[in-house]
Amino acid sequence: MTVNLEGDLDAAGFMGDPEIRNGFQAIRFGVVFDTDATPEACRHFMDAVEAACPLVDMLKLGIDVELNQVEIV
């Protein structure tokens, strides 16, 4: 199985343009299977993975991010 990722990122966002989101505007992925399974079985597998994937959940619904500690040693 190979996973391909691509996304749309406007560099002006992280360069300080307040009109542009500071991050990806969209992320797309595709999956290539090397298997004897049917296309339907592969689609069913991917539906199950997508439904249970914590990264997909985080990207779709967002998550609180906080700086927990800054340490100087």
PDB file as gemmi writes it, atoms N, CA and C in Angstrom:
CRYST1    1.000    1.000    1.000  90.00  90.00  90.00 P 1                      
ATOM      1  N   MET A   1       0.849  -1.164   0.000  1.00  0.00           N  
ATOM      2  CA  MET A   1       0.000   0.000   0.000  1.00  0.00           C  
ATOM      3  C   MET A   1       0.898   1.232   0.000  1.00  0.00           C  
ATOM      4  N   THR A   2       0.591   2.169  -0.862  1.00  0.00           N  
ATOM      5  CA  THR A   2       1.292   3.445  -0.930  1.00  0.00           C  
ATOM      6  C   THR A   2       0.268   4.551  -0.729  1.00  0.00           C  
ATOM      7  N   VAL A   3       0.619   5.513   0.114  1.00  0.00           N  
ATOM      8  CA  VAL A   3      -0.248   6.667   0.352  1.00  0.00           C  
ATOM      9  C   VAL A   3       0.420   7.894  -0.256  1.00  0.00           C  
ATOM     10  N   ASN A   4      -0.317   8.607  -1.076  1.00  0.00           N  
ATOM     11  CA  ASN A   4       0.169   9.840  -1.701  1.00  0.00           C  
ATOM     12  C   ASN A   4      -0.571  11.021  -1.100  1.00  0.00           C  
ATOM     13  N   LEU A   5       0.178  12.030  -0.677  1.00  0.00           N  
ATOM     14  CA  LEU A   5      -0.402  13.240  -0.095  1.00  0.00           C  
ATOM     15  C   LEU A   5      -0.030  14.440  -0.939  1.00  0.00           C  
ATOM     16  N   GLU A   6      -0.960  15.367  -1.048  1.00  0.00           N  
ATOM     17  CA  GLU A   6      -0.675  16.653  -1.670  1.00  0.00           C  
ATOM     18  C   GLU A   6      -1.563  17.692  -1.007  1.00  0.00           C  
ATOM     19  N   GLY A   7      -1.124  18.920  -1.043  1.00  0.00           N  
ATOM     20  CA  GLY A   7      -1.912  19.958  -0.398  1.00  0.00           C  
ATOM     21  C   GLY A   7      -1.703  21.308  -1.032  1.00  0.00           C  
ATOM     22  N   ASP A   8      -2.587  22.225  -0.689  1.00  0.00           N  
ATOM     23  CA  ASP A   8      -2.517  23.602  -1.150  1.00  0.00           C  
ATOM     24  C   ASP A   8      -2.047  24.455   0.019  1.00  0.00           C  
ATOM     25  N   LEU A   9      -0.931  25.148  -0.181  1.00  0.00           N  
ATOM     26  CA  LEU A   9      -0.354  25.988   0.854  1.00  0.00           C  
ATOM     27  C   LEU A   9       0.074  27.299   0.221  1.00  0.00           C  
ATOM     28  N   ASP A  10      -0.505  28.387   0.681  1.00  0.00           N  
ATOM     29  CA  ASP A  10      -0.133  29.712   0.209  1.00  0.00           C  
ATOM     30  C   ASP A  10       0.907  30.260   1.176  1.00  0.00           C  
ATOM     31  N   ALA A  11       2.139  30.368   0.731  1.00  0.00           N  
ATOM     32  CA  ALA A  11       3.232  30.805   1.597  1.00  0.00           C  
ATOM     33  C   ALA A  11       3.009  32.201   2.173  1.00  0.00           C  
ATOM     34  N   ALA A  12       2.180  33.006   1.546  1.00  0.00           N  
ATOM     35  CA  ALA A  12       1.919  34.350   2.066  1.00  0.00           C  
ATOM     36  C   ALA A  12       1.310  34.283   3.468  1.00  0.00           C  
ATOM     37  N   GLY A  13       0.602  33.209   3.778  1.00  0.00           N  
ATOM     38  CA  GLY A  13      -0.006  33.061   5.099  1.00  0.00           C  
ATOM     39  C   GLY A  13       1.015  33.006   6.211  1.00  0.00           C  
ATOM     40  N   PHE A  14       2.030  32.172   6.064  1.00  0.00           N  
ATOM     41  CA  PHE A  14       3.019  32.094   7.139  1.00  0.00           C  
ATOM     42  C   PHE A  14       4.100  33.156   6.990  1.00  0.00           C  
ATOM     43  N   MET A  15       4.017  33.966   5.945  1.00  0.00           N  
ATOM     44  CA  MET A  15       4.913  35.107   5.810  1.00  0.00           C  
ATOM     45  C   MET A  15       4.281  36.376   6.380  1.00  0.00           C  
ATOM     46  N   GLY A  16       3.058  36.245   6.932  1.00  0.00           N  
ATOM     47  CA  GLY A  16       2.454  37.360   7.645  1.00  0.00           C  
ATOM     48  C   GLY A  16       1.240  38.007   7.018  1.00  0.00           C  
ATOM     49  N   ASP A  17       0.811  37.573   5.846  1.00  0.00           N  
ATOM     50  CA  ASP A  17      -0.376  38.166   5.222  1.00  0.00           C  
ATOM     51  C   ASP A  17      -1.617  37.797   6.043  1.00  0.00           C  
ATOM     52  N   PRO A  18      -2.288  38.765   6.656  1.00  0.00           N  
ATOM     53  CA  PRO A  18      -3.433  38.462   7.509  1.00  0.00           C  
ATOM     54  C   PRO A  18      -4.662  37.978   6.740  1.00  0.00           C  
ATOM     55  N   GLU A  19      -4.650  38.133   5.427  1.00  0.00           N  
ATOM     56  CA  GLU A  19      -5.780  37.695   4.601  1.00  0.00           C  
ATOM     57  C   GLU A  19      -5.689  36.220   4.221  1.00  0.00           C  
ATOM     58  N   ILE A  20      -4.534  35.602   4.453  1.00  0.00           N  
ATOM     59  CA  ILE A  20      -4.303  34.218   4.044  1.00  0.00           C  
ATOM     60  C   ILE A  20      -4.116  33.353   5.281  1.00  0.00           C  
ATOM     61  N   ARG A  21      -4.800  32.241   5.328  1.00  0.00           N  
ATOM     62  CA  ARG A  21      -4.663  31.309   6.445  1.00  0.00           C  
ATOM     63  C   ARG A  21      -3.206  30.857   6.571  1.00  0.00           C  
ATOM     64  N   ASN A  22      -2.730  30.773   7.797  1.00  0.00           N  
ATOM     65  CA  ASN A  22      -1.369  30.332   8.082  1.00  0.00           C  
ATOM     66  C   ASN A  22      -1.341  28.810   8.176  1.00  0.00           C  
ATOM     67  N   GLY A  23      -1.450  28.159   7.069  1.00  0.00           N  
ATOM     68  CA  GLY A  23      -1.455  26.697   7.030  1.00  0.00           C  
ATOM     69  C   GLY A  23      -2.029  26.216   5.707  1.00  0.00           C  
ATOM     70  N   PHE A  24      -2.214  24.928   5.616  1.00  0.00           N  
ATOM     71  CA  PHE A  24      -2.760  24.350   4.390  1.00  0.00           C  
ATOM     72  C   PHE A  24      -4.217  24.754   4.216  1.00  0.00           C  
ATOM     73  N   GLN A  25      -4.562  25.100   2.996  1.00  0.00           N  
ATOM     74  CA  GLN A  25      -5.951  25.395   2.676  1.00  0.00           C  
ATOM     75  C   GLN A  25      -6.711  24.110   2.345  1.00  0.00           C  
ATOM     76  N   ALA A  26      -6.010  23.102   1.863  1.00  0.00           N  
ATOM     77  CA  ALA A  26      -6.620  21.807   1.547  1.00  0.00           C  
ATOM     78  C   ALA A  26      -5.537  20.741   1.533  1.00  0.00           C  
ATOM     79  N   ILE A  27      -5.925  19.528   1.896  1.00  0.00           N  
ATOM     80  CA  ILE A  27      -5.038  18.363   1.829  1.00  0.00           C  
ATOM     81  C   ILE A  27      -5.811  17.246   1.147  1.00  0.00           C  
ATOM     82  N   ARG A  28      -5.161  16.605   0.194  1.00  0.00           N  
ATOM     83  CA  ARG A  28      -5.773  15.477  -0.518  1.00  0.00           C  
ATOM     84  C   ARG A  28      -4.856  14.270  -0.387  1.00  0.00           C  
ATOM     85  N   PHE A  29      -5.461  13.080  -0.367  1.00  0.00           N  
ATOM     86  CA  PHE A  29      -4.643  11.874  -0.327  1.00  0.00           C  
ATOM     87  C   PHE A  29      -5.249  10.808  -1.217  1.00  0.00           C  
ATOM     88  N   GLY A  30      -4.379   9.955  -1.682  1.00  0.00           N  
ATOM     89  CA  GLY A  30      -4.790   8.820  -2.495  1.00  0.00           C  
ATOM     90  C   GLY A  30      -4.045   7.585  -2.013  1.00  0.00           C  
ATOM     91  N   VAL A  31      -4.606   6.446  -2.289  1.00  0.00           N  
ATOM     92  CA  VAL A  31      -4.023   5.183  -1.840  1.00  0.00           C  
ATOM     93  C   VAL A  31      -3.908   4.252  -3.037  1.00  0.00           C  
ATOM     94  N   VAL A  32      -2.747   3.627  -3.155  1.00  0.00           N  
ATOM     95  CA  VAL A  32      -2.506   2.637  -4.209  1.00  0.00           C  
ATOM     96  C   VAL A  32      -2.271   1.302  -3.519  1.00  0.00           C  
ATOM     97  N   PHE A  33      -3.085   0.314  -3.865  1.00  0.00           N  
ATOM     98  CA  PHE A  33      -2.968  -1.019  -3.277  1.00  0.00           C  
ATOM     99  C   PHE A  33      -2.251  -1.958  -4.239  1.00  0.00           C  
ATOM    100  N   ASP A  34      -1.374  -2.779  -3.698  1.00  0.00           N  
ATOM    101  CA  ASP A  34      -0.778  -3.893  -4.444  1.00  0.00           C  
ATOM    102  C   ASP A  34      -1.349  -5.136  -3.790  1.00  0.00           C  
ATOM    103  N   THR A  35      -2.479  -5.612  -4.308  1.00  0.00           N  
ATOM    104  CA  THR A  35      -3.228  -6.675  -3.640  1.00  0.00           C  
ATOM    105  C   THR A  35      -4.066  -7.449  -4.644  1.00  0.00           C  
ATOM    106  N   ASP A  36      -4.513  -8.612  -4.217  1.00  0.00           N  
ATOM    107  CA  ASP A  36      -5.460  -9.394  -5.007  1.00  0.00           C  
ATOM    108  C   ASP A  36      -6.899  -9.106  -4.592  1.00  0.00           C  
ATOM    109  N   ALA A  37      -7.082  -8.243  -3.584  1.00  0.00           N  
ATOM    110  CA  ALA A  37      -8.427  -7.917  -3.110  1.00  0.00           C  
ATOM    111  C   ALA A  37      -9.194  -7.156  -4.192  1.00  0.00           C  
ATOM    112  N   THR A  38     -10.497  -7.205  -4.099  1.00  0.00           N  
ATOM    113  CA  THR A  38     -11.339  -6.505  -5.071  1.00  0.00           C  
ATOM    114  C   THR A  38     -11.315  -4.996  -4.797  1.00  0.00           C  
ATOM    115  N   PRO A  39     -11.634  -4.197  -5.801  1.00  0.00           N  
ATOM    116  CA  PRO A  39     -11.758  -2.757  -5.562  1.00  0.00           C  
ATOM    117  C   PRO A  39     -12.761  -2.428  -4.464  1.00  0.00           C  
ATOM    118  N   GLU A  40     -13.847  -3.195  -4.399  1.00  0.00           N  
ATOM    119  CA  GLU A  40     -14.855  -2.968  -3.358  1.00  0.00           C  
ATOM    120  C   GLU A  40     -14.284  -3.239  -1.969  1.00  0.00           C  
ATOM    121  N   ALA A  41     -13.478  -4.284  -1.848  1.00  0.00           N  
ATOM    122  CA  ALA A  41     -12.868  -4.607  -0.557  1.00  0.00           C  
ATOM    123  C   ALA A  41     -11.871  -3.521  -0.147  1.00  0.00           C  
ATOM    124  N   CYS A  42     -11.118  -3.017  -1.102  1.00  0.00           N  
ATOM    125  CA  CYS A  42     -10.162  -1.940  -0.810  1.00  0.00           C  
ATOM    126  C   CYS A  42     -10.900  -0.668  -0.398  1.00  0.00           C  
ATOM    127  N   ARG A  43     -11.991  -0.352  -1.080  1.00  0.00           N  
ATOM    128  CA  ARG A  43     -12.789   0.831  -0.731  1.00  0.00           C  
ATOM    129  C   ARG A  43     -13.377   0.679   0.667  1.00  0.00           C  
ATOM    130  N   HIS A  44     -13.878  -0.506   0.984  1.00  0.00           N  
ATOM    131  CA  HIS A  44     -14.432  -0.779   2.315  1.00  0.00           C  
ATOM    132  C   HIS A  44     -13.342  -0.620   3.384  1.00  0.00           C  
ATOM    133  N   PHE A  45     -12.153  -1.136   3.097  1.00  0.00           N  
ATOM    134  CA  PHE A  45     -11.032  -1.000   4.025  1.00  0.00           C  
ATOM    135  C   PHE A  45     -10.711   0.473   4.258  1.00  0.00           C  
ATOM    136  N   MET A  46     -10.639   1.259   3.169  1.00  0.00           N  
ATOM    137  CA  MET A  46     -10.306   2.673   3.308  1.00  0.00           C  
ATOM    138  C   MET A  46     -11.403   3.445   4.037  1.00  0.00           C  
ATOM    139  N   ASP A  47     -12.651   3.088   3.829  1.00  0.00           N  
ATOM    140  CA  ASP A  47     -13.742   3.723   4.572  1.00  0.00           C  
ATOM    141  C   ASP A  47     -13.591   3.469   6.068  1.00  0.00           C  
ATOM    142  N   ALA A  48     -13.221   2.228   6.425  1.00  0.00           N  
ATOM    143  CA  ALA A  48     -13.033   1.881   7.834  1.00  0.00           C  
ATOM    144  C   ALA A  48     -11.828   2.615   8.420  1.00  0.00           C  
ATOM    145  N   VAL A  49     -10.745   2.688   7.668  1.00  0.00           N  
ATOM    146  CA  VAL A  49      -9.552   3.399   8.140  1.00  0.00           C  
ATOM    147  C   VAL A  49      -9.867   4.870   8.337  1.00  0.00           C  
ATOM    148  N   GLU A  50     -10.513   5.479   7.352  1.00  0.00           N  
ATOM    149  CA  GLU A  50     -10.833   6.903   7.444  1.00  0.00           C  
ATOM    150  C   GLU A  50     -11.767   7.190   8.622  1.00  0.00           C  
ATOM    151  N   ALA A  51     -12.701   6.306   8.885  1.00  0.00           N  
ATOM    152  CA  ALA A  51     -13.638   6.503   9.995  1.00  0.00           C  
ATOM    153  C   ALA A  51     -12.951   6.414  11.352  1.00  0.00           C  
ATOM    154  N   ALA A  52     -11.866   5.642  11.457  1.00  0.00           N  
ATOM    155  CA  ALA A  52     -11.206   5.420  12.741  1.00  0.00           C  
ATOM    156  C   ALA A  52      -9.887   6.177  12.889  1.00  0.00           C  
ATOM    157  N   CYS A  53      -9.454   6.884  11.867  1.00  0.00           N  
ATOM    158  CA  CYS A  53      -8.131   7.507  11.863  1.00  0.00           C  
ATOM    159  C   CYS A  53      -8.106   8.781  12.715  1.00  0.00           C  
ATOM    160  N   PRO A  54      -7.247   8.825  13.741  1.00  0.00           N  
ATOM    161  CA  PRO A  54      -7.184  10.027  14.570  1.00  0.00           C  
ATOM    162  C   PRO A  54      -6.641  11.243  13.811  1.00  0.00           C  
ATOM    163  N   LEU A  55      -5.805  11.041  12.805  1.00  0.00           N  
ATOM    164  CA  LEU A  55      -5.306  12.182  12.029  1.00  0.00           C  
ATOM    165  C   LEU A  55      -6.404  12.795  11.170  1.00  0.00           C  
ATOM    166  N   VAL A  56      -7.223  11.965  10.562  1.00  0.00           N  
ATOM    167  CA  VAL A  56      -8.341  12.478   9.769  1.00  0.00           C  
ATOM    168  C   VAL A  56      -9.301  13.239  10.684  1.00  0.00           C  
ATOM    169  N   ASP A  57      -9.589  12.677  11.846  1.00  0.00           N  
ATOM    170  CA  ASP A  57     -10.471  13.327  12.808  1.00  0.00           C  
ATOM    171  C   ASP A  57      -9.919  14.701  13.190  1.00  0.00           C  
ATOM    172  N   MET A  58      -8.637  14.753  13.513  1.00  0.00           N  
ATOM    173  CA  MET A  58      -8.002  15.998  13.935  1.00  0.00           C  
ATOM    174  C   MET A  58      -8.036  17.040  12.815  1.00  0.00           C  
ATOM    175  N   LEU A  59      -7.741  16.617  11.597  1.00  0.00           N  
ATOM    176  CA  LEU A  59      -7.714  17.560  10.489  1.00  0.00           C  
ATOM    177  C   LEU A  59      -9.109  18.072  10.137  1.00  0.00           C  
ATOM    178  N   LYS A  60     -10.099  17.215  10.183  1.00  0.00           N  
ATOM    179  CA  LYS A  60     -11.456  17.621   9.820  1.00  0.00           C  
ATOM    180  C   LYS A  60     -12.119  18.452  10.910  1.00  0.00           C  
ATOM    181  N   LEU A  61     -11.899  18.103  12.173  1.00  0.00           N  
ATOM    182  CA  LEU A  61     -12.616  18.744  13.269  1.00  0.00           C  
ATOM    183  C   LEU A  61     -11.784  19.753  14.043  1.00  0.00           C  
ATOM    184  N   GLY A  62     -10.494  19.777  13.789  1.00  0.00           N  
ATOM    185  CA  GLY A  62      -9.631  20.691  14.532  1.00  0.00           C  
ATOM    186  C   GLY A  62      -9.299  20.147  15.907  1.00  0.00           C  
ATOM    187  N   ILE A  63      -8.337  20.758  16.539  1.00  0.00           N  
ATOM    188  CA  ILE A  63      -7.899  20.312  17.858  1.00  0.00           C  
ATOM    189  C   ILE A  63      -7.255  21.510  18.548  1.00  0.00           C  
ATOM    190  N   ASP A  64      -7.410  21.595  19.856  1.00  0.00           N  
ATOM    191  CA  ASP A  64      -6.734  22.631  20.621  1.00  0.00           C  
ATOM    192  C   ASP A  64      -5.252  22.296  20.707  1.00  0.00           C  
ATOM    193  N   VAL A  65      -4.428  23.289  20.472  1.00  0.00           N  
ATOM    194  CA  VAL A  65      -2.981  23.122  20.567  1.00  0.00           C  
ATOM    195  C   VAL A  65      -2.480  24.178  21.538  1.00  0.00           C  
ATOM    196  N   GLU A  66      -1.690  23.748  22.479  1.00  0.00           N  
ATOM    197  CA  GLU A  66      -1.175  24.708  23.461  1.00  0.00           C  
ATOM    198  C   GLU A  66       0.293  24.433  23.761  1.00  0.00           C  
ATOM    199  N   LEU A  67       1.019  25.491  24.006  1.00  0.00           N  
ATOM    200  CA  LEU A  67       2.397  25.375  24.424  1.00  0.00           C  
ATOM    201  C   LEU A  67       2.381  24.977  25.881  1.00  0.00           C  
ATOM    202  N   ASN A  68       2.971  23.843  26.191  1.00  0.00           N  
ATOM    203  CA  ASN A  68       2.930  23.298  27.530  1.00  0.00           C  
ATOM    204  C   ASN A  68       4.139  23.724  28.371  1.00  0.00           C  
ATOM    205  N   GLN A  69       5.289  23.892  27.736  1.00  0.00           N  
ATOM    206  CA  GLN A  69       6.483  24.171  28.510  1.00  0.00           C  
ATOM    207  C   GLN A  69       7.548  24.766  27.610  1.00  0.00           C  
ATOM    208  N   VAL A  70       8.276  25.715  28.150  1.00  0.00           N  
ATOM    209  CA  VAL A  70       9.492  26.233  27.522  1.00  0.00           C  
ATOM    210  C   VAL A  70      10.580  26.042  28.552  1.00  0.00           C  
ATOM    211  N   GLU A  71      11.630  25.351  28.175  1.00  0.00           N  
ATOM    212  CA  GLU A  71      12.687  25.022  29.127  1.00  0.00           C  
ATOM    213  C   GLU A  71      14.031  25.459  28.557  1.00  0.00           C  
ATOM    214  N   ILE A  72      14.824  26.077  29.379  1.00  0.00           N  
ATOM    215  CA  ILE A  72      16.174  26.470  29.002  1.00  0.00           C  
ATOM    216  C   ILE A  72      17.115  25.741  29.943  1.00  0.00           C  
ATOM    217  N   VAL A  73      18.029  25.002  29.381  1.00  0.00           N  
ATOM    218  CA  VAL A  73      18.976  24.243  30.230  1.00  0.00           C  
ATOM    219  C   VAL A  73      20.384  24.676  29.970  1.00  0.00           C  
TER     220      VAL A  73                                                      
END                                                                             
